[in-house]
Amino acid sequence: KKSNITFNSNLSDLFHFYNHLFKELAFIQKNYKSTDPQNREDAIKKYRALFGSDEIDIQKVTARAKFLSQQIKEVLEPVTIRRNRLDLINDPDYMDEVNDLPRVEDPQECYFQLTKEQSEFYDRVIGSYFTNNPDITDKFKGPIYKPYKYEGKDKDKEKLTRQEQIDQLSQDNLYEILRRQMVKRFESSFGAFQKSIENIKKSYETIRTFIEKSGGIYILNRPLINKVNFDDPNSFDEIINKYKESIVDKDDKKYKVYNVNEFTLKDEFFNDIESDINLFSRILAEIDALRLVDNDPKRQSLIEEVEKILQTHPKKGEPASKVVIFSEYADTVNYLATTLKFKFSEKVLVVTGSLAGEWLSVQQVL
């Protein structure tokens, strides 16, 4: 609440006031012409409290908002430090204080070597298996993520309802996200990629079983389908009814119930599901045959680089070397953790969880 770097003695109270005033001005701006009489009357009351008049002049509201913005800037400006090091070094207010800023070296590439067969597999994953090239047919098709394409409804986009447009766009985006995520996981680590392929294959097989045992019903909602007890026929009806009720209660139109038997392209839908399952099986077989996880060249290159850093004697006055390995994916962290712990014994700290990314730290123990 108290700060020594600003003239105001209590920033908490100050910004509580700013926040309240902003909400009042925003309410007036939004509702002074509202068709709802109560909202319009409330807007007049708030305007009267701030400006002493019942005749709303929206230009005064805009001017007060701009003044509020300037007040906030005046509080923040003296305590805001630009992140650019060159700005700090050349700023007369800070240049004398930042003489000891550490120099950041340019990033250096670290290479790993693939065999001819591994390299060809790498190219197939990036250039064929998960490409968006329409000329390539032996690739990830994603029918369970965009079932609307198999309904066979030949409509011009101009004739689609707004909800139909949203549904189609959402499904196309979902497929694109999955396709790109698979490539990103592949480039993150072979272990994470293998885990992702295993998970998506299992998901496909679960959804295929759900459709078969439910008489052709498919819900574009994987977590819901995973709750089904496949040994209990009543479980399907229970899940479907609960889902329909949730749509009514929450107006949740993000997902919908499909009757696959009504698809014009029903056979193509099932064929594409089988095609994707076969592709996942082939990828997993290739990973095993090429020993990309058991004898991972990328992981080995990383370990060699870490060893080189830790074995480098620190310069005079500098602490012992530490290494932070950061990954976007927890699967990659967990995949590397086992090997790093085995290699560096008690020197490894692993952190995963709801952070903005995942990281490992390998420390030289003195």
Disulfide bonds with the S-S distance in Angstrom:
none
